[in-house]
Amino acid sequence: MKKSMIFILVFLLTISQWSINLSAQAAGFTDVPSRVKKEVNYLSGGGIVKGSSKTSFNPHQAITRTEAVTLIGRALQLNGTQRKTVFSDVGTGNYASGFIQSSVDKKIITNSLSGVSAGRFYPNKEVTRGEMAIMIANAFGYSYNGTTSGAAKELMDRGIANGTASGTFGGNLTIKRADFAVFLARAINPTFRTKQSVSFSKVLWTSADNLNIRTGPSTSFASQGKVAKNVKVSGAHSVGDWIYIKTGNTVGFVSASYLRSTSLGTASPEKPSPSPDSPLSGQTIILDPGHGGTDPGAIGFGLREKDVVLSTGLKINNLLKKTPFKVKMTRSSDVFVSVNARPDFAIKNKGNVFVSIHANAASASANGTETFYYAAAANPYVSDSKLLALKIQTRMTDAWNLNNRGVKSGNYGVLRENNMPAALAELGFITNKSDNDKLKSDYWQTAAAKAIYLGILDYYKAKGYEVDSLYSIAK
């Protein structure tokens, strides 16, 4: 009888513990305080935060620089592939090396973080509230004066962060994992903020049917509704390649690849929308050979970037002159043109497409071709810019047979300050002997020029223009 009773008791205890564990798993992390549970579980659902186990988040533990950059990198869907970084204390073996280097490239990590200017990252250093403010302000494109107090003000004005009990922001205080997660969740999704600060001021149209509106900026987040094709929606801020939109009573995130800035067949107040019946003669292509004059650009094996890109740009110009397109060059000789003057020139000349031409520089082993576009919220041409970059990159890698480094978003002034679809092509690495041999070759410069020309045609074809007869020009 005693043995039976003991067995039943053990069985009931086991069932009870099993039920408790099921509830804990359903609710998310079991060690997260209730005050931050919604935000942490939100990030967890999107695969942004992870704990030491399935149920432990360690919320009261100070967050390190490595952990903070990883969370931001996942939120923005940056390239997290482990690789070499600019920091002497972050090797390829660091699990976050990819996110750290991507954050440098995106200017999320700047000299505002102590030690960075000396070439060290201090990956295990605990993050302060001030550093948190700077990283989030940089990641989400907030305009501020470059100081900790300026970044803190941007976060407080948006209802992302509050001051401390002392009446200050507490910029020198370390921040815990739970609190960092809360601030990141608020930056991503305004529904978590302490005040209404989102403005749906952008007019956009959907370009795909049954488009999912998700709770967060990735396909890992749940869909909370769908929207049909060619529907006008209101856009707010961007998180990586996703835009926070509103349609009817539904708000959420949609991939920028499925949104455009103009309605089909309708002209925007600033620029006519590309449509099948628009004459090519009404389209102006702006070519921007980088550097020039007193600015040689990168130099490798005696070859100057400014010379390579000017030669290539002139070849593209000659091809485009054989078409109905109008073509303008920011420079057609060896003169210096400032970074700000280049987009100003494009805007003044009413450009419809902007292509900047450059050569890369890094270590001797770095090689390959890559093309950039600007993906931040301030750019209403994200989708078209990405399309243009993709078409150019595809043609370049086919023509030059170099390492395909892909299409990437980049915060370059000539892209950021423009008001048209814009791409920046990095032909190859002038500091790599093999790439350099092609960069200095007239034959390969011609091949690059034809590739970029064909990429521009591919872009216009994708936008509905009749350009088939123009491909033969590049034969």
C-alpha positions as CSV (number, residue, x, y, z in Angstrom):
1,M,0.0,0.0,0.0
2,K,2.8,2.4,0.9
3,K,4.6,1.7,-2.3
4,S,1.5,2.3,-4.3
5,M,0.9,5.6,-2.6
6,I,4.5,6.7,-3.2
7,F,4.2,5.8,-6.9
8,I,1.0,7.8,-7.3
9,L,2.6,10.8,-5.5
10,V,5.7,10.7,-7.6
11,F,3.5,10.4,-10.8
12,L,1.4,13.4,-9.8
13,L,4.4,15.5,-9.0
14,T,5.9,14.5,-12.4
15,I,2.7,15.5,-14.2
16,S,2.6,18.8,-12.2
17,Q,6.2,19.7,-13.0
18,W,5.6,18.8,-16.7
19,S,2.7,21.1,-16.8
20,I,4.7,23.9,-15.2
21,N,7.4,23.5,-17.8
22,L,4.9,23.6,-20.6
23,S,3.5,26.9,-19.3
24,A,7.0,28.4,-19.0
25,Q,7.9,27.4,-22.5
26,A,4.7,28.9,-23.9
27,A,5.2,32.2,-22.0
28,G,8.9,32.4,-23.1
29,F,11.8,33.0,-20.8
30,T,11.0,32.1,-17.2
31,D,13.5,34.5,-15.6
32,V,12.4,37.7,-17.2
33,P,10.6,40.3,-14.9
34,S,7.0,41.0,-15.8
35,R,7.8,44.7,-16.6
36,V,9.9,43.7,-19.6
37,K,8.3,40.4,-20.6
38,K,6.4,41.7,-23.6
39,E,9.4,43.3,-25.2
40,V,11.8,40.4,-24.6
41,N,9.3,37.8,-25.8
42,Y,8.7,40.0,-28.9
43,L,12.4,40.0,-29.8
44,S,12.6,36.3,-29.0
45,G,9.8,35.5,-31.3
46,G,11.7,37.2,-34.1
47,G,14.9,35.4,-33.3
48,I,16.6,38.6,-32.2
49,V,17.3,37.6,-28.6
50,K,18.4,34.3,-27.3
51,G,19.2,33.1,-23.8
52,S,21.7,30.7,-22.2
53,S,19.0,28.0,-22.5
54,K,15.5,27.7,-23.8
55,T,14.1,29.4,-20.6
56,S,16.9,31.5,-19.3
57,F,17.6,35.0,-20.5
58,N,19.8,36.3,-17.7
59,P,18.0,39.7,-17.7
60,H,19.9,41.2,-14.8
61,Q,23.3,40.6,-16.3
62,A,25.1,43.6,-17.8
63,I,25.2,43.4,-21.6
64,T,28.5,43.4,-23.4
65,R,29.4,45.2,-26.6
66,T,29.5,41.9,-28.5
67,E,26.0,41.0,-27.3
68,A,24.6,44.5,-28.0
69,V,25.9,44.6,-31.6
70,T,24.6,41.1,-32.2
71,L,21.1,42.1,-31.2
72,I,21.2,45.1,-33.4
73,G,22.7,43.1,-36.2
74,R,19.9,40.5,-36.0
75,A,17.2,43.3,-35.8
76,L,18.6,45.0,-39.0
77,Q,19.4,41.6,-40.6
78,L,23.0,42.7,-41.2
79,N,25.5,40.3,-42.7
80,G,26.6,38.2,-39.7
81,T,29.0,35.9,-41.5
82,Q,32.1,35.5,-39.4
83,R,35.0,37.3,-41.1
84,K,38.0,39.6,-40.6
85,T,37.2,42.9,-38.8
86,V,39.0,46.2,-38.6
87,F,39.7,45.6,-34.9
88,S,42.8,43.9,-33.6
89,D,40.9,42.3,-30.7
90,V,38.0,40.8,-32.8
91,G,39.2,37.8,-34.9
92,T,37.3,35.7,-37.3
93,G,36.7,33.2,-34.5
94,N,34.5,35.6,-32.6
95,Y,30.9,34.5,-33.2
96,A,29.8,38.2,-33.7
97,S,32.7,39.2,-36.0
98,G,30.4,39.5,-38.9
99,F,27.9,41.7,-37.1
100,I,30.7,43.8,-35.7
101,Q,32.2,44.5,-39.1
102,S,28.8,45.1,-40.6
103,S,28.1,47.6,-37.8
104,V,31.4,49.4,-38.6
105,D,30.4,49.5,-42.3
106,K,27.0,50.9,-41.4
107,K,28.6,53.4,-39.0
108,I,26.6,52.0,-36.1
109,I,30.0,51.5,-34.3
110,T,31.9,54.8,-34.4
111,N,34.7,56.5,-32.5
112,S,32.1,57.6,-30.0
113,L,32.7,54.2,-28.3
114,S,35.8,54.4,-26.1
115,G,38.8,52.6,-27.6
116,V,37.4,52.3,-31.1
117,S,39.6,55.1,-32.5
118,A,42.7,53.2,-31.4
119,G,41.6,50.1,-33.4
120,R,40.2,48.0,-30.6
121,F,36.6,47.1,-29.9
122,Y,36.9,45.7,-26.4
123,P,34.2,43.0,-27.2
124,N,33.6,42.0,-23.5
125,K,33.3,45.6,-22.2
126,E,30.0,46.3,-20.6
127,V,27.8,48.8,-22.5
128,T,26.8,52.0,-20.8
129,R,23.4,53.7,-21.3
130,G,25.2,56.5,-23.3
131,E,26.8,54.0,-25.6
132,M,23.4,52.2,-26.0
133,A,21.9,55.5,-27.0
134,I,24.6,56.2,-29.6
135,M,24.4,52.7,-31.1
136,I,20.6,52.7,-31.4
137,A,20.5,56.3,-32.8
138,N,23.1,55.3,-35.4
139,A,21.4,52.0,-36.3
140,F,18.0,53.6,-36.8
141,G,19.2,56.7,-38.6
142,Y,18.3,59.3,-36.0
143,S,19.7,62.8,-36.7
144,Y,21.7,64.1,-33.7
145,N,24.8,66.2,-33.0
146,G,27.2,63.3,-32.5
147,T,27.2,63.5,-28.7
148,T,25.9,61.1,-26.1
149,S,23.4,63.7,-24.8
150,G,22.2,64.3,-28.4
151,A,21.6,60.6,-29.0
152,A,19.9,60.3,-25.5
153,K,17.6,63.1,-26.4
154,E,16.5,61.4,-29.6
155,L,15.6,58.3,-27.7
156,M,13.7,60.1,-25.0
157,D,11.9,62.3,-27.5
158,R,10.7,59.1,-29.2
159,G,9.6,57.4,-26.1
160,I,12.3,54.7,-26.5
161,A,14.2,55.5,-23.3
162,N,13.6,57.5,-20.1
163,G,15.9,59.3,-17.7
164,T,16.9,57.8,-14.3
165,A,15.6,58.5,-10.9
166,S,18.4,61.1,-10.4
167,G,16.8,63.3,-13.1
168,T,19.6,62.6,-15.6
169,F,19.9,60.1,-18.5
170,G,22.6,58.2,-16.6
171,G,24.9,57.9,-19.6
172,N,27.8,56.4,-17.6
173,L,25.7,53.7,-16.0
174,T,26.0,50.1,-17.3
175,I,22.8,48.7,-18.9
176,K,21.4,45.3,-18.2
177,R,20.3,42.8,-20.9
178,A,16.6,43.2,-20.1
179,D,16.7,47.0,-20.4
180,F,18.7,46.9,-23.6
181,A,16.1,44.5,-25.1
182,V,13.3,46.9,-24.1
183,F,15.0,49.9,-25.8
184,L,15.7,47.9,-28.9
185,A,12.1,46.6,-29.1
186,R,10.8,50.1,-28.7
187,A,13.1,51.4,-31.5
188,I,11.8,48.7,-33.8
189,N,8.1,48.7,-32.9
190,P,6.5,51.9,-31.8
191,T,3.7,50.1,-30.0
192,F,6.1,49.4,-27.1
193,R,7.1,53.1,-26.7
194,T,6.1,55.3,-23.8
195,K,4.7,58.0,-26.1
196,Q,3.2,58.2,-29.5
197,S,6.0,59.3,-31.8
198,V,5.5,57.5,-35.1
199,S,4.6,59.5,-38.2
200,F,3.2,57.7,-41.3
201,S,4.3,60.5,-43.6
202,K,5.4,58.5,-46.7
203,V,3.1,57.6,-49.5
204,L,3.8,54.1,-50.9
205,W,2.2,51.5,-53.1
206,T,2.4,47.7,-52.8
207,S,3.9,45.8,-55.7
208,A,2.9,42.2,-54.8
209,D,-0.4,40.5,-54.0
210,N,-1.3,38.9,-50.7
211,L,1.6,40.8,-49.1
212,N,2.2,39.9,-45.4
213,I,2.1,42.6,-42.9
214,R,4.3,41.3,-40.0
215,T,4.7,42.2,-36.4
216,G,8.4,42.7,-36.9
217,P,11.1,43.3,-39.6
218,S,11.7,39.7,-40.8
219,T,9.8,36.7,-41.9
220,S,10.5,35.2,-38.4
221,F,7.8,37.5,-37.1
222,A,4.1,36.5,-37.4
223,S,1.8,37.8,-40.1
224,Q,-1.1,39.9,-38.7
225,G,-2.8,40.6,-42.0
226,K,-2.3,40.8,-45.8
227,V,-2.6,43.6,-48.3
228,A,-3.3,43.3,-52.0
229,K,-1.2,44.6,-55.0
230,N,-1.3,48.2,-56.0
231,V,-2.7,49.4,-52.7
232,K,-1.7,52.8,-51.4
233,V,-0.2,52.6,-47.9
234,S,1.4,55.0,-45.4
235,G,5.0,54.4,-44.5
236,A,6.9,55.4,-41.4
237,H,10.5,54.3,-40.5
238,S,12.7,51.5,-41.9
239,V,14.4,48.7,-40.0
240,G,16.9,47.2,-42.3
241,D,15.1,46.4,-45.5
242,W,11.7,46.5,-43.9
243,I,9.3,49.5,-43.6
244,Y,6.7,50.1,-40.9
245,I,3.4,50.8,-42.7
246,K,-0.2,51.4,-42.0
247,T,-3.2,50.5,-44.1
248,G,-6.7,50.8,-42.7
249,N,-6.5,49.7,-39.1
250,T,-3.5,47.4,-39.6
251,V,0.0,48.5,-38.8
252,G,3.2,46.4,-39.2
253,F,6.2,45.7,-41.3
254,V,6.5,45.0,-45.0
255,S,9.6,44.2,-47.0
256,A,10.7,47.3,-48.9
257,S,11.3,45.0,-51.9
258,Y,7.5,44.9,-52.3
259,L,6.8,48.6,-52.0
260,R,7.3,51.5,-54.5
261,S,7.1,55.2,-54.2
262,T,4.7,55.9,-57.0
263,S,1.4,54.4,-58.3
264,L,1.4,52.6,-61.6
265,G,0.8,55.0,-64.4
266,T,0.7,58.0,-62.0
267,A,3.3,60.7,-61.8
268,S,4.6,61.7,-58.5
269,P,5.0,65.4,-57.7
270,E,8.8,65.2,-57.9
271,K,9.5,62.8,-60.7
272,P,7.5,60.9,-63.4
273,S,6.9,57.3,-62.5
274,P,8.5,54.8,-65.0
275,S,5.8,53.2,-67.1
276,P,5.7,51.3,-70.3
277,D,4.6,54.3,-72.4
278,S,7.2,56.7,-71.0
279,P,9.7,57.7,-73.8
280,L,13.3,56.9,-73.0
281,S,14.3,60.4,-74.1
282,G,12.6,61.7,-70.9
283,Q,15.0,59.7,-68.8
284,T,18.3,61.1,-67.6
285,I,21.1,58.9,-66.5
286,I,23.7,60.4,-64.2
287,L,27.2,58.8,-64.3
288,D,29.5,59.6,-61.3
289,P,33.1,58.6,-61.7
290,G,34.4,58.8,-58.1
291,H,37.2,61.0,-56.8
292,G,39.3,63.1,-59.3
293,G,41.7,66.0,-59.3
294,T,43.4,66.4,-56.0
295,D,41.6,63.3,-54.7
296,P,43.2,60.2,-56.3
297,G,41.0,57.8,-54.4
298,A,42.6,54.4,-53.6
299,I,46.0,53.6,-55.0
300,G,47.4,50.1,-55.6
301,F,50.5,48.9,-57.6
302,G,50.8,52.5,-58.9
303,L,47.3,52.6,-60.3
304,R,45.0,55.4,-59.1
305,E,41.3,54.8,-58.6
306,K,40.3,58.2,-60.1
307,D,41.9,57.3,-63.5
308,V,40.2,53.8,-63.7
309,V,36.7,55.0,-62.9
310,L,36.9,58.0,-65.2
311,S,38.0,55.9,-68.1
312,T,35.3,53.4,-67.4
313,G,32.7,56.1,-66.9
314,L,33.5,57.7,-70.2
315,K,33.1,54.3,-71.9
316,I,29.6,54.0,-70.4
317,N,28.8,57.5,-71.4
318,N,29.7,56.7,-75.0
319,L,27.4,53.7,-75.0
320,L,24.5,55.6,-73.5
321,K,24.9,58.4,-76.1
322,K,23.9,55.9,-78.8
323,T,20.5,55.5,-77.1
324,P,17.5,57.9,-76.6
325,F,18.5,58.3,-73.0
326,K,20.0,61.6,-71.8
327,V,23.3,61.2,-70.0
328,K,25.2,63.5,-67.7
329,M,28.5,63.0,-65.9
330,T,29.5,64.6,-62.6
331,R,32.9,64.9,-64.1
332,S,34.3,64.0,-67.5
333,S,37.9,65.0,-66.9
334,D,40.4,64.9,-64.1
335,V,38.8,67.5,-61.8
336,F,37.8,67.4,-58.1
337,V,34.1,67.2,-57.3
338,S,33.1,67.1,-53.7
339,V,30.9,64.4,-52.3
340,N,28.0,66.9,-51.7
341,A,28.3,68.4,-55.1
342,R,27.7,65.1,-56.9
343,P,24.1,64.4,-55.7
344,D,23.5,68.2,-56.1
345,F,24.5,67.9,-59.7
346,A,22.2,64.9,-60.2
347,I,19.2,66.7,-58.7
348,K,19.9,69.9,-60.6
349,N,20.0,68.0,-63.9
350,K,16.8,66.2,-63.0
351,G,18.3,62.7,-63.0
352,N,16.2,59.6,-63.0
353,V,19.0,57.1,-62.3
354,F,22.4,57.7,-60.6
355,V,25.3,55.3,-60.9
356,S,28.5,56.0,-59.1
357,I,31.7,54.1,-60.2
358,H,34.5,53.2,-57.8
359,A,37.3,50.8,-57.1
360,N,37.7,49.1,-53.7
361,A,40.7,49.0,-51.3
362,A,41.5,46.8,-48.4
363,S,44.0,44.0,-47.6
364,A,45.9,42.3,-50.4
365,S,43.7,39.3,-50.1
366,A,40.3,41.1,-50.4
367,N,38.9,40.8,-53.8
368,G,35.8,40.9,-55.9
369,T,32.9,43.1,-57.1
370,E,30.1,44.5,-55.0
371,T,27.3,47.1,-55.5
372,F,25.7,49.3,-52.9
373,Y,22.4,51.1,-52.5
374,Y,21.0,53.3,-49.6
375,A,18.4,51.5,-47.6
376,A,17.6,53.9,-44.7
377,A,14.2,55.3,-43.9
378,A,15.0,58.7,-45.4
379,N,15.3,57.2,-48.9
380,P,11.9,56.7,-50.7
381,Y,13.7,54.9,-53.5
382,V,15.0,51.9,-51.6
383,S,13.2,49.3,-53.7
384,D,14.3,50.8,-57.1
385,S,17.8,51.5,-55.8
386,K,18.2,47.9,-54.7
387,L,16.8,46.7,-58.1
388,L,19.3,48.9,-60.0
389,A,22.2,47.7,-57.8
390,L,21.2,44.0,-58.3
391,K,21.0,44.4,-62.1
392,I,24.4,46.1,-62.3
393,Q,26.0,43.5,-59.9
394,T,24.7,40.6,-61.9
395,R,26.1,42.0,-65.1
396,M,29.4,42.9,-63.6
397,T,30.1,39.5,-62.0
398,D,29.2,37.8,-65.3
399,A,31.5,40.1,-67.3
400,W,34.5,40.2,-65.0
401,N,34.3,36.8,-63.5
402,L,35.5,38.1,-60.1
403,N,34.4,37.1,-56.7
404,N,30.7,38.1,-56.2
405,R,30.6,40.1,-53.0
406,G,26.9,40.8,-53.5
407,V,24.5,43.7,-53.3
408,K,24.7,45.6,-50.0
409,S,23.2,48.6,-48.4
410,G,25.7,51.4,-47.8
411,N,25.5,54.8,-46.1
412,Y,27.5,56.7,-48.7
413,G,26.9,60.5,-49.2
414,V,26.3,60.2,-53.0
415,L,23.6,57.7,-52.3
416,R,22.2,59.1,-49.1
417,E,21.8,62.7,-50.3
418,N,20.2,61.8,-53.7
419,N,16.5,61.9,-54.6
420,M,16.4,59.2,-57.3
421,P,17.2,55.5,-57.6
422,A,21.0,55.3,-57.0
423,A,23.7,52.6,-56.9
424,L,27.4,52.6,-56.2
425,A,29.5,50.0,-58.1
426,E,32.8,48.8,-56.7
427,L,34.4,47.3,-59.7
428,G,37.2,45.4,-57.9
429,F,40.0,45.8,-55.3
430,I,42.8,48.0,-56.6
431,T,44.9,46.6,-53.7
432,N,44.5,43.0,-55.0
433,K,47.0,42.0,-57.7
434,S,44.5,40.0,-59.8
435,D,41.7,42.6,-59.5
436,N,44.2,45.3,-60.2
437,D,45.3,43.7,-63.5
438,K,41.8,44.0,-64.7
439,L,41.2,47.5,-63.4
440,K,44.2,48.8,-65.4
441,S,43.3,46.9,-68.6
442,D,41.5,48.8,-71.3
443,Y,39.9,45.6,-72.4
444,W,38.5,44.9,-69.0
445,Q,37.4,48.5,-68.4
446,T,35.4,48.2,-71.6
447,A,33.9,45.0,-70.4
448,A,32.9,46.7,-67.1
449,A,31.4,49.6,-69.0
450,K,29.3,47.3,-71.1
451,A,28.2,45.4,-68.0
452,I,27.1,48.6,-66.2
453,Y,25.3,49.8,-69.4
454,L,23.5,46.4,-69.7
455,G,22.7,46.6,-66.0
456,I,21.0,49.9,-66.5
457,L,19.0,48.5,-69.4
458,D,18.0,45.5,-67.3
459,Y,16.7,47.9,-64.6
460,Y,14.6,49.9,-67.1
461,K,13.3,46.7,-68.7
462,A,12.2,45.5,-65.2
463,K,10.4,48.8,-64.8
464,G,8.4,48.2,-67.9
465,Y,10.3,50.2,-70.5
466,E,10.9,48.9,-74.1
467,V,14.7,48.6,-74.3
468,D,15.3,45.3,-76.2
469,S,16.6,47.1,-79.3
470,L,19.3,48.8,-77.2
471,Y,21.1,45.7,-76.0
472,S,23.0,45.2,-79.3
473,I,24.8,48.5,-78.8
474,A,27.1,46.8,-76.2
475,K,28.0,43.9,-78.5
